Amino acid sequence: MRKSEFLPILLLAISSNGDNVAVGVAYGLGRINVPLTSNFLIAVVTGACTLVCMFAGRGIGSMMAPRLASSIGGAIIAAIGGWVIVQSVQSNRRRAGSLAGPSSALKGQTGVLRRVIWVLDNPAGADANFSRRIELKESWLLAIALSLNNTVNGVAAGMVGMNPLLLTAAVMLFSMLMLSAGLAAGNQLNRRWLSGLSGVLSGLMLMLLGLYEIYV
């Protein structure tokens, strides 16, 4: 691997797991524990999603000129960054204006996709039995929700030619680290602002990375 590849992989791995910080802060504030086994399962699902999507992106990129594939992949990453920022701002507004408790809101979510998307806005909803602990069987829904960003990012990363195994390992590592960091911040420091800021920072990092892949 060239030295120039390390920084983009690091930035993509960190920015793709921005939601993990927000979810961790929410759980920390609510005194909800995420055991190591559940955290690891979330990382495995996120990494597997990234790896599969990267190979799909490589297949798409192989049908194009290398420079064109890199530019399109970079544009996709930058566009996702903008989308992440918008969604983060809107999500923070919804959380601030919502008066419904987790249990009542969850009852209105009948479809699997709706439940997955809703969990990102209301992480406490993953604790279905109100045990203040995200058990292994409950972590699947959260894992799928947190891997959504990695789907498109993985395709774009494959198109720009990033190392799939190294990126997957980095994504899994930072998935666990950033969820744990969010838990610590919410539980010990009560820093609710970190939850809202993480999404914006992740989006900015993705936009910068996309521009880097286009022009460098």
C-alpha positions in Angstrom: 0.0 0.0 0.0 1.3 3.5 -0.9 1.6 5.9 2.0 -0.8 8.2 0.2 -3.5 5.6 0.6 -3.4 5.5 4.4 -4.9 8.9 5.1 -8.0 8.4 2.8 -8.6 5.0 4.4 -8.3 6.5 7.9 -10.6 9.4 7.1 -13.2 7.2 5.5 -13.2 4.7 8.4 -13.6 7.5 10.9 -16.3 9.5 9.0 -18.3 6.4 8.1 -18.7 5.7 11.9 -19.8 9.2 12.9 -23.3 7.8 13.8 -21.6 5.5 16.3 -20.6 8.5 18.4 -24.1 10.0 18.3 -25.7 6.6 19.3 -23.1 6.1 22.0 -23.8 9.5 23.5 -27.5 8.8 23.5 -27.0 5.5 25.3 -24.6 7.1 27.8 -27.1 9.8 28.6 -29.8 7.2 29.1 -27.5 4.9 31.1 -27.9 2.1 28.6 -25.0 -0.3 28.4 -23.6 -1.8 25.2 -21.6 -5.0 26.1 -18.4 -5.8 24.2 -20.1 -8.7 22.4 -22.8 -6.4 21.0 -20.3 -3.8 20.1 -18.2 -6.4 18.3 -21.3 -7.7 16.4 -22.1 -4.2 15.2 -18.5 -3.8 14.0 -18.6 -7.1 12.2 -21.9 -6.3 10.4 -20.5 -2.8 9.5 -17.3 -4.3 8.2 -19.0 -7.0 6.2 -21.3 -4.5 4.6 -18.3 -2.3 3.7 -16.4 -5.2 2.2 -19.2 -6.5 0.0 -20.0 -3.0 -1.2 -16.3 -2.3 -2.0 -16.1 -5.4 -4.3 -19.3 -4.2 -6.0 -17.7 -0.8 -6.4 -14.5 -2.4 -7.9 -16.7 -4.2 -10.4 -18.3 -1.0 -11.4 -15.0 0.8 -11.6 -13.4 -1.9 -13.7 -15.8 -1.0 -16.5 -14.6 2.6 -16.6 -11.3 4.4 -17.2 -9.4 4.5 -13.8 -9.5 8.3 -13.7 -13.2 8.5 -14.5 -14.0 5.8 -11.8 -12.0 7.7 -9.2 -13.7 11.0 -10.1 -17.2 9.4 -9.9 -16.4 7.6 -6.7 -15.0 10.9 -5.2 -18.1 12.7 -6.2 -20.3 10.1 -4.6 -18.3 10.3 -1.3 -18.6 14.1 -1.4 -22.3 14.0 -2.1 -22.8 11.5 0.8 -20.9 14.0 3.0 -23.4 16.7 2.2 -26.3 14.4 2.8 -24.9 13.4 6.2 -24.7 17.0 7.2 -28.3 17.7 6.2 -29.6 14.6 7.8 -27.6 15.3 11.0 -29.1 18.8 11.3 -32.6 17.6 10.6 -32.2 14.7 13.1 -31.0 17.1 15.8 -34.1 19.2 15.3 -36.4 16.2 15.4 -34.9 15.0 18.6 -35.1 18.5 20.2 -38.8 18.8 19.2 -39.9 15.3 20.0 -42.0 14.8 23.1 -42.9 11.1 22.5 -41.1 8.5 24.5 -39.1 5.6 22.9 -41.8 3.0 23.5 -44.7 5.0 22.0 -42.7 6.0 19.0 -41.5 2.4 18.3 -45.0 1.1 18.2 -45.8 3.2 15.2 -42.9 1.7 13.2 -44.2 -1.4 11.4 -41.8 -1.9 8.5 -38.3 -3.2 9.0 -36.8 -0.4 7.0 -38.7 2.2 9.0 -37.6 0.6 12.3 -33.9 0.6 11.1 -34.1 4.3 10.1 -36.0 5.2 13.3 -33.3 3.6 15.5 -30.8 6.1 14.2 -32.9 9.0 15.4 -34.1 7.2 18.6 -31.3 4.8 19.6 -33.0 3.8 22.9 -35.7 2.1 20.8 -33.2 -0.7 20.2 -33.6 -1.6 23.9 -36.8 -3.4 23.3 -37.1 -5.0 26.7 -36.1 -1.8 28.6 -33.2 -3.7 30.3 -30.9 -0.7 30.0 -28.6 -3.1 28.1 -28.3 -3.7 24.3 -28.3 -7.4 24.2 -26.8 -9.5 21.4 -30.2 -10.2 19.9 -31.1 -6.5 20.1 -27.9 -5.3 18.5 -28.8 -6.7 15.0 -31.2 -3.9 14.2 -28.7 -1.3 15.5 -25.9 -2.9 13.5 -27.9 -2.7 10.3 -28.9 0.9 10.9 -25.3 1.9 11.6 -24.0 0.2 8.5 -26.3 2.2 6.1 -23.7 4.9 5.6 -21.1 2.3 4.8 -23.2 0.9 1.9 -22.7 3.8 -0.5 -19.3 4.7 1.0 -18.1 1.2 0.3 -19.2 1.3 -3.3 -17.5 4.6 -3.8 -14.3 3.4 -2.0 -14.2 0.4 -4.3 -14.5 2.7 -7.3 -11.6 4.9 -6.3 -9.4 1.8 -5.6 -9.0 1.7 -1.9 -7.6 -1.5 -0.3 -10.7 -3.5 0.7 -9.2 -5.6 3.5 -7.4 -2.7 5.1 -10.5 -0.4 4.9 -12.7 -3.1 6.3 -10.4 -3.7 9.3 -10.2 0.1 9.9 -14.0 0.4 9.7 -14.5 -2.4 12.2 -11.9 -0.9 14.6 -13.3 2.6 14.5 -16.8 1.3 14.8 -16.0 -0.2 18.2 -13.8 2.7 19.3 -16.2 5.5 18.4 -19.3 3.7 19.9 -17.3 3.2 23.1 -16.1 6.9 23.0 -19.7 8.1 22.6 -20.8 5.9 25.5 -18.1 7.3 27.7 -18.8 10.9 26.7 -22.6 10.5 27.4 -22.2 8.5 30.6 -19.4 10.4 32.3 -19.2 13.8 30.7 -22.8 14.4 29.8 -21.8 16.0 26.6 -25.0 16.0 24.6 -23.5 18.4 22.1 -21.1 15.8 20.9 -23.9 13.8 19.5 -25.0 16.6 17.2 -21.5 17.6 16.3 -20.3 14.2 15.2 -22.6 14.0 12.2 -21.6 17.4 10.9 -17.9 16.6 11.3 -18.3 13.2 9.6 -20.1 14.9 6.7 -17.3 17.5 6.3 -14.7 14.8 6.4 -16.5 12.8 3.7 -16.8 16.0 1.5 -13.1 16.7 1.9 -12.2 13.1 1.1 -14.4 13.1 -2.0 -12.8 16.3 -3.3 -9.4 14.8 -2.6 -10.2 11.7 -4.6 -11.5 13.9 -7.5 -8.6 16.3 -7.8 -5.5 14.4 -6.4 
